[in-house]
Amino acid sequence: MRRGSSKRRLGRAALAFGGLALAGLASAFTLRPSPEAYPALAARAEPAKPGHLTVRFLGTSTLTFDDGRDVVLIDGYLSRPGVVALLTQPLRPDQAAIARHMKRADIRRISALYVAHTHFDHALDSASLAKAYGAALHGSDTLAAIAAAEGVTAPVQRLTSGQPSTVGAFQVTPFRTPHSPGDVAAGATAADFRIPARARAYPEGGAHSFLIEHGACRILIVPSAGHPGDAFHGLRADVVMLGVGNLSRQGPEAIAAYWRDTVTATGARLVIPIHWDDFSRSLDEPLKPFPYAIDRFDQTMKQLAALAGDQIALRLPRAFVPMDWSGLPAGACA
């Protein structure tokens, strides 16, 4: 009798433990930090003066720079397929979503579109945006293959590290920098790329960061959290838009080195994290970080805030709204 009772108690304990483990696993894949827990950039209340710069964040590392004459876009990812589609289905641009989100961003034309690298979350919609909004595409051989598959006839301007290009009053300089560790789709795209294509058919194709200069304002965009080495040493920037996707997995020492060789090296006084939001969520929904099981954005932000201290402003961008950094230490960009 006692032996049976002991077995039943052990069985109930095992079931309870299993239930707790499953609950913990489910929580890890559903619970996530709240972006409201971090200081955010204000939305500019007044329209920009002629010739002044309007900057908008459209999730992941898609950014628009508009001076009233020209629009420069970094990356093109607005379709944002859901997690089931990303895991199981070939992807194709969602033309209705692209048009809807571009209207919301108040963008009617694009002068130039620079693609940092060709993973789907950077390049999926690049060709569609080029065709619909007249953009000249700048990127890698991989981007050229993707664009050709989608019927873009204009040549893709190849990126050369350190060589600037001019778009109206903008000067855009690419820098070859590493992708973050753990790239699951490295390498270059085959010449026979076809649409639709699965997420893993969009390999990196070579990763880049960009320095955008407009007047005296200098903005460094680092889409991927790979350590850049000395790529930015000797470079000056007022603002760094810092890719932080999966940065928590690299550990505190790597995060400190990444900050040192991007923010400290350039003397930037304002840091805007990008590539922090869950790119499987539609832009029709509020931006949210990835669940804890995928990325510990809370840990990343805690360490970045400590590195920033009182001297550097660390602000989270809001989707679609014009950024207002007039009250922040953004140098010539304020």
GUFIBA-244407 format. One record per residue: y, x, z of N, C-alpha, C in turn. Coordinates in nm, 2 decimals. Each point is the difference from the previous one (the first is absolute). Layout:
N
npy  npx  npz  capy  capx  capz  cpy  cpx  cpz
Y  X  Z  Y  X  Z  Y  X  Z
...
! end
This chain:
334
npy  npx  npz  capy  capx  capz  cpy  cpx  cpz
-0.12  0.08  0.00  0.12  -0.08  0.00  0.13  0.09  0.00
0.00  0.10  0.09  0.11  0.09  0.00  0.02  0.07  -0.13
-0.12  0.05  -0.06  0.01  0.07  -0.12  0.06  -0.08  -0.11
-0.04  -0.13  -0.01  0.06  -0.09  -0.10  0.14  -0.03  0.02
0.04  -0.01  0.13  0.14  -0.02  0.03  0.08  0.12  -0.05
-0.05  0.12  0.03  0.07  0.12  -0.04  0.02  0.01  -0.15
-0.11  -0.04  -0.08  0.01  0.00  -0.14  0.11  -0.09  -0.05
0.00  -0.12  0.06  0.10  -0.10  -0.04  0.14  0.05  0.03
0.02  0.06  0.12  0.13  0.05  0.03  0.04  0.11  -0.10
-0.09  0.09  -0.03  0.03  0.11  -0.10  0.03  -0.06  -0.14
-0.07  -0.11  -0.03  0.02  -0.06  -0.13  0.14  -0.07  -0.01
0.04  -0.06  0.11  0.13  -0.06  0.01  0.11  0.10  0.00
-0.02  0.12  0.07  0.09  0.10  0.00  0.02  0.06  -0.14
-0.11  0.02  -0.07  0.00  0.05  -0.14  0.08  -0.09  -0.09
-0.03  -0.13  0.01  0.08  -0.10  -0.08  0.14  0.01  0.03
0.04  0.01  0.13  0.14  0.00  0.04  0.06  0.13  -0.06
-0.07  0.11  0.01  0.06  0.13  -0.05  0.02  -0.01  -0.15
-0.10  -0.06  -0.07  0.01  -0.01  -0.14  0.11  -0.09  -0.04
0.02  -0.11  0.07  0.11  -0.09  -0.02  0.13  0.07  0.01
0.02  0.08  0.11  0.12  0.07  0.02  0.03  0.10  -0.11
-0.11  0.07  -0.04  0.01  0.10  -0.11  0.05  -0.07  -0.13
-0.06  -0.11  -0.03  0.04  -0.07  -0.12  0.14  -0.05  0.01
0.04  -0.05  0.12  0.14  -0.05  0.02  0.09  0.12  -0.02
-0.03  0.11  0.05  0.08  0.12  -0.01  0.02  0.04  -0.14
-0.12  0.00  -0.08  0.01  0.04  -0.14  0.08  -0.10  -0.08
-0.02  -0.13  0.03  0.08  -0.10  -0.07  0.15  0.02  0.03
0.03  0.03  0.13  0.14  0.02  0.03  0.06  0.12  -0.07
-0.08  0.10  -0.01  0.05  0.12  -0.07  0.04  -0.02  -0.14
-0.07  -0.10  -0.07  0.02  -0.03  -0.14  0.10  -0.11  -0.02
0.05  -0.06  0.11  0.09  -0.11  -0.01  0.13  0.02  0.07
-0.01  0.07  0.12  0.12  0.03  0.07  0.08  0.11  -0.06
0.13  0.00  0.01  0.09  0.10  -0.06  0.13  0.01  0.07
0.07  0.11  -0.01  0.13  0.00  0.07  0.10  -0.09  -0.07
0.10  -0.04  0.08  0.10  -0.08  -0.06  0.12  0.08  -0.05
0.05  -0.01  -0.12  0.11  0.08  -0.04  0.13  -0.03  0.08
0.00  -0.12  0.06  0.12  -0.03  0.08  0.01  0.09  0.13
-0.10  0.08  0.03  0.00  0.09  0.11  0.09  0.12  -0.02
0.04  0.02  -0.13  0.07  0.12  -0.04  0.14  -0.03  -0.05
0.10  0.09  0.02  0.13  -0.02  -0.05  0.00  -0.01  -0.15
0.07  -0.10  -0.05  0.00  -0.03  -0.15  0.14  0.03  -0.06
0.00  0.03  -0.13  0.12  0.01  -0.07  0.07  -0.14  -0.01
0.13  0.00  0.02  0.07  -0.12  -0.02  0.01  -0.04  -0.15
0.02  -0.12  -0.03  0.03  -0.05  -0.14  0.14  0.01  -0.02
0.04  0.05  -0.12  0.15  0.01  -0.03  0.05  -0.14  -0.02
0.11  -0.03  0.07  0.06  -0.13  0.00  0.08  -0.03  -0.13
0.07  0.10  -0.04  0.10  -0.01  -0.11  -0.07  0.05  -0.13
0.04  -0.05  -0.12  -0.05  0.05  -0.13  0.06  0.15  -0.01
-0.08  0.08  -0.07  0.04  0.14  -0.02  0.12  0.00  -0.09
0.08  0.10  0.03  0.12  0.02  -0.09  -0.05  0.06  -0.13
0.08  -0.02  -0.11  -0.05  0.06  -0.13  -0.02  0.15  0.01
-0.12  0.04  -0.05  -0.04  0.14  0.00  -0.07  0.04  0.12
0.00  -0.08  0.11  -0.06  0.04  0.12  -0.15  -0.04  -0.01
-0.08  0.06  0.09  -0.14  0.00  -0.01  -0.06  -0.12  0.08
-0.09  -0.08  -0.06  -0.08  -0.10  0.08  -0.14  0.04  -0.01
-0.06  0.02  0.12  -0.14  0.04  0.01  -0.08  -0.11  0.07
-0.12  -0.03  -0.07  -0.09  -0.10  0.06  -0.14  0.05  0.01
-0.07  -0.04  0.10  -0.14  0.03  0.02  -0.09  -0.12  -0.03
-0.09  0.02  -0.10  -0.09  -0.11  -0.04  -0.14  0.02  0.04
-0.02  0.06  0.12  -0.13  0.02  0.05  -0.07  0.13  -0.05
-0.09  0.05  0.07  -0.08  0.13  -0.03  0.11  0.11  -0.02
0.00  0.05  -0.13  0.10  0.10  -0.03  0.09  -0.04  -0.12
0.00  -0.13  -0.03  0.08  -0.06  -0.11  0.14  -0.01  0.05
0.10  0.06  -0.06  0.14  0.01  0.04  0.09  -0.02  -0.12
0.11  -0.08  0.02  0.09  -0.01  -0.11  0.14  0.06  0.04
0.06  0.07  -0.10  0.13  0.06  0.02  0.09  -0.05  -0.11
0.10  -0.08  0.04  0.09  -0.07  -0.10  0.14  0.04  0.03
0.07  0.05  -0.10  0.15  0.02  0.02  0.08  -0.09  -0.09
-0.05  -0.11  -0.04  0.07  -0.10  -0.08  0.00  0.03  -0.15
-0.04  0.12  -0.03  -0.01  0.04  -0.15  -0.14  0.03  -0.03
-0.07  0.08  0.08  -0.14  0.04  -0.02  -0.08  -0.04  0.12
-0.13  -0.02  -0.03  -0.10  -0.02  0.11  -0.11  0.10  -0.02
-0.02  0.07  0.11  -0.11  0.10  0.00  -0.11  -0.06  0.10
-0.12  -0.01  -0.05  -0.11  -0.05  0.08  -0.10  0.11  0.03
-0.04  0.01  0.13  -0.11  0.10  0.04  -0.12  -0.09  0.02
-0.11  0.03  -0.08  -0.12  -0.07  0.01  0.01  -0.14  -0.05
-0.12  -0.06  -0.03  0.00  -0.14  -0.04  -0.12  -0.07  0.05
0.01  -0.07  0.11  -0.11  -0.07  0.06  0.05  -0.12  0.07
-0.01  -0.11  -0.08  0.05  -0.13  0.05  -0.11  -0.11  0.01
-0.10  0.02  -0.09  -0.11  -0.10  0.00  -0.07  -0.01  0.13
-0.03  0.11  0.06  -0.07  0.01  0.13  -0.12  -0.10  0.01
-0.11  0.03  -0.07  -0.12  -0.08  0.01  -0.05  0.00  0.15
-0.07  -0.11  0.03  -0.06  -0.01  0.14  -0.11  0.09  0.02
-0.04  0.01  0.12  -0.11  0.10  0.04  -0.13  -0.02  -0.07
-0.03  -0.13  -0.02  -0.13  -0.03  -0.07  0.01  0.05  -0.15
0.11  -0.03  -0.06  0.02  0.05  -0.14  -0.01  0.15  -0.01
0.07  0.07  0.10  0.00  0.14  0.00  -0.14  0.06  0.01
-0.08  -0.06  0.08  -0.14  0.05  0.03  -0.10  -0.04  -0.11
0.02  -0.11  -0.07  -0.11  -0.06  -0.08  0.04  -0.02  -0.14
0.12  -0.01  -0.04  0.04  -0.05  -0.13  0.08  0.11  -0.08
-0.01  -0.01  -0.13  0.09  0.08  -0.09  0.15  -0.05  0.02
0.09  0.09  0.00  0.14  -0.04  0.02  0.08  -0.01  -0.13
0.10  -0.09  0.00  0.09  -0.01  -0.11  0.14  -0.04  0.06
0.11  0.04  -0.06  0.13  -0.04  0.05  0.01  -0.16  0.01
0.06  -0.05  0.10  0.03  -0.14  0.02  0.15  -0.02  -0.05
0.01  -0.05  -0.13  0.13  0.00  -0.06  0.09  -0.10  0.07
-0.05  -0.11  0.05  0.08  -0.10  0.07  0.05  0.06  0.13
-0.08  0.07  0.07  0.05  0.07  0.13  0.10  0.10  -0.03
-0.02  0.08  -0.11  0.10  0.10  -0.04  0.14  -0.06  -0.02
0.00  -0.11  -0.09  0.12  -0.07  -0.03  0.07  -0.06  0.12
-0.08  -0.06  0.09  0.05  -0.06  0.12  0.06  0.10  0.10
-0.06  0.11  0.01  0.05  0.10  0.10  0.12  0.08  -0.06
0.00  0.02  -0.13  0.11  0.07  -0.06  0.13  -0.09  0.01
-0.02  -0.13  -0.02  0.11  -0.09  0.02  0.05  0.00  0.14
-0.09  0.00  0.10  0.04  0.00  0.14  0.08  0.13  0.03
-0.04  0.11  -0.07  0.07  0.13  0.02  0.13  0.01  -0.08
0.03  -0.10  -0.08  0.12  -0.01  -0.08  0.00  0.11  -0.10
-0.12  0.03  -0.06  -0.01  0.11  -0.10  -0.03  -0.07  -0.14
0.09  0.02  -0.09  -0.01  -0.06  -0.13  -0.04  0.10  -0.11
0.03  0.12  0.03  -0.04  0.11  -0.10  -0.03  0.13  0.08
-0.07  0.09  -0.06  -0.04  0.12  0.07  0.03  0.11  -0.11
0.08  0.10  0.04  0.03  0.11  -0.09  -0.11  0.10  0.00
-0.06  0.03  0.11  -0.11  0.10  0.01  -0.09  -0.03  0.12
-0.13  0.02  -0.03  -0.10  -0.02  0.10  -0.08  0.13  0.02
0.01  0.06  0.12  -0.07  0.12  0.03  -0.12  -0.03  0.09
-0.12  0.04  -0.04  -0.12  -0.03  0.07  -0.05  0.12  0.07
-0.01  0.00  0.13  -0.04  0.11  0.09  -0.14  0.05  -0.03
-0.09  -0.09  -0.01  -0.14  0.03  -0.04  -0.06  -0.13  -0.05
-0.12  0.01  -0.05  -0.06  -0.12  -0.07  -0.11  -0.07  0.08
-0.01  0.01  0.13  -0.08  -0.10  0.07  0.06  -0.14  -0.02
-0.09  -0.10  0.01  0.05  -0.13  -0.04  0.12  -0.05  0.08
0.01  0.04  0.13  0.11  -0.04  0.08  0.13  0.06  -0.03
0.00  0.08  -0.10  0.13  0.06  -0.05  0.02  -0.03  -0.15
-0.11  -0.02  -0.07  0.01  -0.01  -0.15  -0.04  -0.12  -0.06
-0.07  -0.09  0.07  -0.06  -0.12  -0.06  0.10  -0.08  -0.09
0.12  -0.02  0.04  0.09  -0.08  -0.08  0.11  0.08  -0.08
-0.02  0.13  0.00  0.10  0.09  -0.07  0.02  -0.04  -0.14
-0.11  -0.01  -0.08  0.01  -0.03  -0.14  0.06  -0.14  -0.02
-0.04  -0.10  0.08  0.05  -0.13  -0.02  0.15  0.00  0.03
0.05  0.07  0.10  0.14  0.01  0.03  0.07  0.07  -0.11
-0.05  0.10  -0.06  0.06  0.07  -0.11  0.02  -0.09  -0.12
-0.10  -0.08  -0.03  0.00  -0.09  -0.12  0.10  -0.11  0.03
0.00  -0.06  0.12  0.08  -0.12  0.02  0.15  0.03  0.03
0.02  0.12  0.05  0.14  0.03  0.05  0.06  0.12  -0.07
-0.07  0.05  -0.11  0.06  0.10  -0.08  0.01  0.14  0.06
-0.09  0.03  0.10  0.01  0.13  0.07  -0.07  0.11  -0.08
0.07  0.12  0.00  -0.07  0.12  -0.04  -0.09  0.05  0.11
-0.13  0.03  -0.04  -0.10  0.04  0.10  0.00  0.15  0.02
0.00  0.04  0.12  -0.01  0.15  0.03  -0.12  0.02  0.09
-0.09  0.08  -0.04  -0.12  0.02  0.09  -0.09  0.11  -0.07
-0.13  -0.02  0.03  -0.10  0.10  -0.04  -0.08  -0.04  -0.12
-0.09  0.08  -0.05  -0.09  -0.03  -0.11  -0.08  -0.13  0.04
-0.04  -0.01  0.12  -0.07  -0.11  0.05  0.08  -0.13  -0.02
0.13  0.00  0.03  0.08  -0.11  -0.02  0.01  -0.04  -0.15
0.01  0.10  -0.08  0.00  -0.02  -0.14  -0.12  -0.08  -0.05
-0.12  0.04  0.05  -0.12  -0.07  -0.03  0.00  -0.15  0.04
0.05  -0.02  0.12  0.01  -0.14  0.05  0.10  -0.08  -0.08
0.11  0.06  -0.03  0.11  -0.07  -0.08  -0.06  -0.03  -0.14
-0.07  0.09  -0.06  -0.06  -0.02  -0.13  -0.09  -0.12  0.00
-0.08  0.00  0.11  -0.10  -0.11  0.01  0.07  -0.14  0.01
0.12  0.00  0.04  0.07  -0.13  0.02  0.10  -0.02  -0.11
-0.01  0.08  -0.11  0.08  -0.02  -0.12  0.15  0.05  0.01
0.02  0.10  0.08  0.14  0.06  0.00  0.00  0.10  -0.11
0.09  -0.02  -0.09  0.01  0.09  -0.12  0.09  0.12  0.02
0.10  -0.02  0.09  0.10  0.11  0.02  -0.08  0.11  0.08
0.04  0.13  -0.03  -0.07  0.11  0.07  0.04  0.01  0.14
-0.10  0.04  0.09  0.03  0.02  0.14  0.06  0.14  0.01
0.11  0.01  0.07  0.06  0.13  0.03  -0.07  0.07  0.11
-0.06  0.12  -0.03  -0.08  0.07  0.09  0.09  0.06  0.11
-0.05  0.00  0.13  0.07  0.05  0.11  -0.03  0.15  0.00
0.10  0.08  0.02  -0.01  0.15  0.02  0.07  0.03  0.14
-0.08  0.06  0.09  0.05  0.02  0.13  0.13  0.09  0.00
0.11  -0.05  0.06  0.12  0.07  0.01  0.09  -0.02  -0.12
-0.04  -0.07  -0.10  0.08  -0.03  -0.12  0.07  -0.13  0.01
0.13  -0.01  0.02  0.06  -0.13  0.01  0.02  -0.08  -0.13
0.01  -0.13  0.01  0.04  -0.08  -0.12  0.12  -0.09  0.05
0.08  -0.03  -0.10  0.12  -0.08  0.03  -0.01  -0.14  -0.06
0.03  -0.10  0.09  0.01  -0.14  -0.04  0.13  -0.05  0.05
0.10  -0.01  -0.10  0.13  -0.04  0.04  0.06  0.10  0.10
0.04  -0.06  0.12  0.06  0.08  0.11  -0.11  0.06  0.09
-0.13  -0.03  -0.03  -0.11  0.05  0.08  -0.05  0.13  -0.05
-0.04  0.08  0.09  -0.08  0.12  -0.04  -0.13  -0.01  0.09
-0.11  0.01  -0.07  -0.13  -0.02  0.07  -0.09  0.13  -0.03
-0.04  0.06  0.11  -0.07  0.13  -0.01  -0.14  -0.02  0.07
-0.11  0.01  -0.08  -0.13  -0.01  0.06  -0.05  0.13  0.06
-0.08  -0.01  0.10  -0.06  0.12  0.07  -0.15  -0.03  0.01
-0.08  0.09  -0.05  -0.14  -0.01  0.01  -0.04  0.02  0.15
-0.05  -0.10  0.06  -0.04  0.00  0.15  -0.14  -0.06  0.01
-0.08  0.04  0.10  -0.13  -0.05  0.02  -0.01  -0.14  0.04
-0.10  -0.07  -0.05  -0.04  -0.13  0.06  -0.05  0.02  0.14
0.01  -0.11  0.08  -0.05  0.01  0.14  -0.15  0.03  0.00
-0.06  0.06  0.10  -0.14  0.03  0.01  -0.08  -0.13  -0.01
-0.13  0.02  -0.05  -0.09  -0.11  -0.01  0.02  -0.08  -0.13
0.05  0.05  -0.10  0.02  -0.07  -0.13  -0.14  -0.04  -0.05
-0.02  -0.13  -0.02  -0.13  -0.05  -0.04  -0.01  -0.02  -0.15
0.11  0.03  -0.07  0.00  -0.01  -0.15  0.09  0.11  -0.06
-0.05  0.12  0.03  0.07  0.12  -0.05  -0.03  0.02  -0.15
0.07  0.10  -0.06  -0.02  0.04  -0.14  0.09  -0.08  -0.09
-0.04  0.01  -0.13  0.08  -0.06  -0.11  -0.07  -0.11  -0.06
0.07  -0.10  -0.06  -0.06  -0.11  -0.07  -0.05  0.04  -0.13
-0.12  -0.05  -0.04  -0.05  0.03  -0.13  0.09  -0.06  -0.11
-0.01  0.05  -0.12  0.09  -0.04  -0.11  -0.04  -0.15  -0.04
-0.12  -0.04  0.03  -0.05  -0.13  -0.04  0.03  -0.11  0.11
0.10  0.02  0.08  0.03  -0.10  0.10  0.03  -0.13  -0.06
-0.06  -0.11  0.07  0.02  -0.13  -0.05  0.04  -0.10  0.11
0.08  -0.10  -0.04  0.04  -0.10  0.10  -0.08  -0.13  -0.03
-0.06  -0.07  0.10  0.02  0.03  0.14  -0.09  0.11  0.05
0.04  0.06  0.11  -0.08  0.12  0.05  -0.01  -0.02  0.15
-0.11  0.05  0.06  -0.01  0.00  0.14  0.09  0.10  0.07
0.02  -0.03  0.13  0.10  0.09  0.07  -0.03  0.15  -0.01
-0.13  0.03  0.01  -0.04  0.14  -0.01  0.02  0.06  -0.14
0.02  -0.08  -0.10  0.03  0.05  -0.13  0.14  0.05  -0.02
0.08  -0.02  0.10  0.14  0.05  0.01  0.01  0.13  0.08
-0.05  0.12  -0.05  0.01  0.12  0.07  0.14  0.05  0.02
0.01  0.10  0.08  0.13  0.05  0.04  0.08  0.06  -0.12
-0.06  0.08  -0.08  0.07  0.06  -0.12  0.11  0.10  0.03
0.01  0.05  0.13  0.11  0.09  0.04  0.10  -0.08  0.07
0.04  0.05  0.12  0.09  -0.07  0.09  0.14  0.07  0.00
0.10  -0.08  0.01  0.14  0.05  0.00  0.09  -0.07  0.10
0.10  0.07  0.05  0.11  -0.05  0.07  0.12  0.01  -0.08
0.11  -0.07  0.04  0.12  0.00  -0.09  0.13  0.01  0.09
0.09  0.08  -0.05  0.13  0.01  0.05  0.09  -0.08  -0.09
0.07  -0.11  0.05  0.09  -0.07  -0.07  0.14  0.03  0.04
0.08  0.04  -0.09  0.14  0.04  0.02  0.09  -0.10  -0.07
0.10  -0.06  0.08  0.09  -0.09  -0.06  0.14  0.03  0.06
0.09  0.05  -0.07  0.12  0.05  0.06  -0.03  0.11  0.09
0.05  -0.01  0.12  -0.03  0.10  0.11  -0.12  -0.03  0.08
-0.06  -0.12  -0.03  -0.11  -0.04  0.08  -0.13  0.06  -0.05
-0.09  0.05  0.09  -0.12  0.06  -0.03  -0.12  -0.06  0.08
-0.09  -0.07  -0.07  -0.11  -0.07  0.07  -0.13  0.06  -0.05
-0.08  0.04  0.10  -0.13  0.06  -0.03  -0.11  -0.11  0.03
-0.08  -0.02  -0.10  -0.11  -0.10  0.01  -0.13  0.07  0.00
-0.08  -0.01  0.10  -0.13  0.06  0.02  -0.10  -0.11  0.01
-0.06  -0.04  -0.11  -0.08  -0.12  0.01  -0.13  0.02  0.07
-0.06  0.12  0.00  -0.13  0.02  0.06  0.01  0.10  0.11
-0.08  -0.02  0.11  0.01  0.08  0.12  -0.09  0.13  -0.01
0.02  0.07  -0.11  -0.07  0.13  -0.01  0.10  0.11  0.03
-0.05  0.10  0.07  0.09  0.11  0.04  0.06  0.07  -0.12
0.13  0.01  -0.01  0.06  0.05  -0.12  0.02  0.15  -0.01
-0.05  0.07  0.11  0.03  0.14  0.00  0.15  0.03  0.00
0.04  0.10  -0.08  0.14  0.03  0.00  0.08  -0.06  -0.12
-0.06  -0.11  -0.06  0.06  -0.06  -0.12  0.15  -0.04  0.02
0.03  -0.04  0.13  0.14  -0.05  0.03  0.08  0.10  0.07
-0.05  0.12  0.02  0.08  0.10  0.07  0.12  0.04  -0.09
0.12  0.00  0.06  0.12  0.03  -0.08  0.06  -0.12  -0.07
-0.07  -0.12  0.02  0.05  -0.12  -0.06  0.08  -0.08  0.11
0.11  -0.06  -0.04  0.08  -0.08  0.09  -0.02  -0.15  -0.03
-0.02  -0.08  0.10  -0.01  -0.15  -0.02  0.08  -0.07  0.12
0.06  -0.11  -0.03  0.07  -0.08  0.10  -0.10  -0.09  0.06
-0.09  -0.05  -0.08  -0.10  -0.11  0.04  -0.14  0.05  -0.05
-0.10  -0.02  0.09  -0.14  0.02  -0.05  -0.07  -0.13  0.02
-0.06  -0.05  -0.12  -0.09  -0.11  0.01  -0.14  0.05  0.00
-0.06  -0.01  0.12  -0.12  0.08  0.04  -0.12  -0.08  -0.01
-0.09  0.03  -0.09  -0.13  -0.07  -0.01  -0.08  0.03  0.13
-0.05  -0.10  0.06  -0.08  0.01  0.13  -0.14  -0.06  0.00
-0.04  -0.04  -0.12  -0.13  -0.07  -0.01  -0.11  0.09  0.05
-0.08  -0.04  0.09  -0.12  0.07  0.06  0.05  0.13  0.07
0.12  0.02  0.03  0.05  0.12  0.06  -0.07  0.02  0.14
-0.02  -0.11  0.07  -0.06  0.01  0.13  -0.14  0.07  0.00
-0.07  -0.01  -0.11  -0.13  0.07  -0.01  0.01  0.15  -0.01
0.11  0.05  -0.02  0.02  0.15  -0.02  0.02  0.07  0.13
0.03  -0.07  0.11  0.02  0.06  0.13  0.14  0.05  0.03
0.03  0.01  0.12  0.14  0.04  0.05  0.05  0.13  -0.06
-0.08  0.10  -0.01  0.05  0.13  -0.06  0.04  -0.01  -0.15
-0.08  -0.08  -0.07  0.03  -0.02  -0.14  0.12  -0.08  -0.02
0.02  -0.10  0.08  0.12  -0.09  0.00  0.12  0.08  0.02
0.00  0.09  0.11  0.11  0.08  0.03  0.03  0.10  -0.12
-0.10  0.05  -0.06  0.03  0.09  -0.12  0.05  -0.07  -0.11
-0.04  -0.12  -0.03  0.05  -0.09  -0.11  0.14  -0.03  0.03
0.04  -0.03  0.12  0.14  -0.03  0.03  0.08  0.13  -0.02
-0.05  0.11  0.05  0.08  0.12  -0.01  0.03  0.04  -0.14
-0.09  -0.02  -0.09  0.01  0.05  -0.14  0.06  -0.11  -0.10
0.03  -0.12  0.06  0.07  -0.10  -0.08  0.14  -0.03  0.06
0.00  -0.04  0.12  0.12  -0.04  0.07  0.08  0.12  0.04
-0.06  0.08  0.09  0.08  0.12  0.05  0.04  0.09  -0.11
-0.09  0.02  -0.09  0.03  0.10  -0.11  0.12  -0.04  -0.09
0.02  -0.14  -0.01  0.11  -0.04  -0.09  0.13  -0.04  0.08
-0.01  0.00  0.13  0.12  -0.03  0.08  0.03  -0.15  0.00
-0.09  -0.09  -0.04  0.03  -0.14  0.00  0.02  -0.06  0.14
0.09  -0.09  0.00  0.04  -0.07  0.13  -0.05  -0.14  0.01
-0.05  -0.05  -0.11  -0.06  -0.14  0.00  -0.14  0.01  -0.07
-0.10  -0.06  0.07  -0.13  0.00  -0.05  -0.05  -0.15  -0.01
-0.05  -0.03  -0.12  -0.04  -0.14  -0.02  -0.15  0.01  -0.04
-0.09  -0.05  0.09  -0.14  0.00  -0.03  -0.03  -0.09  -0.12
-0.09  0.04  -0.09  -0.05  -0.08  -0.11  -0.15  0.01  -0.01
-0.06  -0.08  -0.08  -0.15  0.00  -0.01  -0.06  -0.02  0.13
0.05  -0.09  0.08  -0.05  -0.03  0.13  -0.07  -0.14  0.01
0.04  -0.09  -0.10  -0.04  -0.14  0.00  -0.14  -0.02  -0.07
-0.07  -0.10  0.04  -0.13  -0.04  -0.05  0.02  -0.05  -0.15
-0.04  0.09  -0.09  0.03  -0.03  -0.14  -0.10  -0.11  -0.06
-0.09  -0.06  0.08  -0.08  -0.11  -0.05  0.06  -0.13  0.04
0.12  0.00  0.06  0.07  -0.12  0.03  0.11  -0.03  -0.10
0.01  -0.13  -0.04  0.10  -0.03  -0.10  0.14  0.02  0.05
0.09  0.03  -0.09  0.14  0.02  0.03  0.07  -0.13  0.03
-0.07  -0.11  -0.02  0.05  -0.13  0.04  -0.02  -0.02  0.15
-0.08  0.09  0.07  -0.02  -0.01  0.14  0.08  0.12  0.06
0.03  -0.01  0.13  0.07  0.11  0.07  -0.08  0.12  0.00
0.07  0.12  -0.01  -0.07  0.12  0.00  -0.06  0.03  0.14
-0.13  0.05  0.00  -0.06  0.04  0.13  -0.08  0.13  -0.02
-0.01  0.08  0.10  -0.08  0.12  -0.01  -0.14  -0.03  -0.01
-0.08  0.10  -0.04  -0.15  -0.02  -0.01  -0.06  -0.03  0.14
-0.11  -0.06  0.01  -0.07  -0.02  0.13  -0.03  0.14  0.06
-0.02  -0.01  0.13  -0.03  0.12  0.08  -0.12  0.08  -0.06
-0.10  -0.07  -0.05  -0.12  0.07  -0.04  0.03  0.09  -0.13
0.10  -0.03  -0.07  0.03  0.07  -0.12  0.11  0.11  0.02
0.10  -0.03  0.08  0.11  0.09  0.02  0.07  -0.03  0.13
0.02  0.10  0.08  0.07  -0.02  0.13  0.15  0.03  -0.02
0.06  -0.10  -0.07  0.15  0.02  -0.02  0.08  0.01  0.13
-0.05  -0.07  0.10  0.07  0.01  0.13  0.00  0.14  0.05
-0.11  0.07  -0.01  0.00  0.14  0.04  0.09  0.09  -0.08
0.00  -0.02  -0.13  0.08  0.07  -0.09  0.15  -0.01  0.04
0.04  -0.13  0.02  0.14  -0.02  0.03  0.04  0.05  0.13
-0.09  0.00  0.10  0.03  0.06  0.13  0.03  0.15  -0.02
-0.08  0.07  -0.07  0.02  0.14  -0.02  0.12  0.03  -0.08
0.03  -0.08  -0.11  0.12  0.03  -0.08  0.12  -0.03  0.08
0.00  -0.10  0.09  0.12  -0.03  0.08  0.02  0.12  0.09
-0.10  0.06  0.06  0.02  0.12  0.08  0.05  0.12  -0.07
-0.04  0.01  -0.13  0.05  0.11  -0.08  0.14  -0.02  -0.04
0.04  -0.12  -0.02  0.14  -0.04  -0.04  0.09  0.02  0.11
-0.04  -0.03  0.12  0.09  0.02  0.12  0.12  -0.08  -0.01
0.11  0.05  0.05  0.13  -0.07  -0.01  0.09  0.05  -0.12
-0.05  0.09  -0.07  0.08  0.06  -0.11  -0.02  -0.06  -0.14
-0.12  -0.06  -0.01  -0.04  -0.06  -0.13  -0.04  -0.14  0.01
0.06  -0.09  -0.08  -0.03  -0.14  0.00  -0.13  -0.03  -0.07
-0.09  -0.07  0.06  -0.13  -0.04  -0.06  0.01  -0.16  -0.01
0.00  -0.05  -0.12  0.02  -0.14  -0.02  -0.11  -0.05  -0.10
-0.06  -0.12  0.03  -0.09  -0.06  -0.09  0.07  -0.09  -0.10
-0.04  0.01  -0.13  0.07  -0.08  -0.10  -0.05  -0.15  0.00
0.08  -0.09  -0.04  -0.04  -0.14  -0.02  -0.02  -0.02  -0.15
-0.09  -0.09  -0.03  -0.03  -0.02  -0.14  0.12  -0.08  -0.07
0.03  0.05  -0.12  0.09  -0.06  -0.09  0.15  0.00  0.03
0.04  0.02  0.13  0.14  -0.01  0.03  0.07  0.13  -0.03
0.13  0.00  -0.04  0.07  0.13  -0.02  0.01  0.07  0.13
-0.03  0.13  0.00  0.00  0.08  0.12  0.15  0.03  0.04
0.03  -0.02  0.13  0.13  0.04  0.05  -0.02  0.11  0.10
0.04  0.12  -0.04  0.00  0.11  0.09  0.14  0.06  0.03
0.09  -0.09  -0.01  0.14  0.04  0.02  0.03  0.05  0.14
-0.07  -0.06  0.10  0.03  0.04  0.14  -0.10  0.11  0.05
-0.08  0.06  -0.10  -0.10  0.10  0.04  0.04  0.13  -0.05
-0.06  0.11  0.06  0.04  0.14  -0.04  -0.06  0.04  -0.14
0.04  -0.07  -0.10  -0.07  0.02  -0.13  0.09  0.09  -0.09
0.09  0.07  0.05  0.08  0.10  -0.08  0.08  -0.07  -0.11
-0.01  0.06  -0.12  0.08  -0.05  -0.11  -0.05  -0.14  -0.05
-0.12  -0.04  0.05  -0.05  -0.13  -0.05  0.05  -0.12  0.08
0.07  0.03  0.11  0.04  -0.11  0.09  0.12  -0.07  -0.06
! end
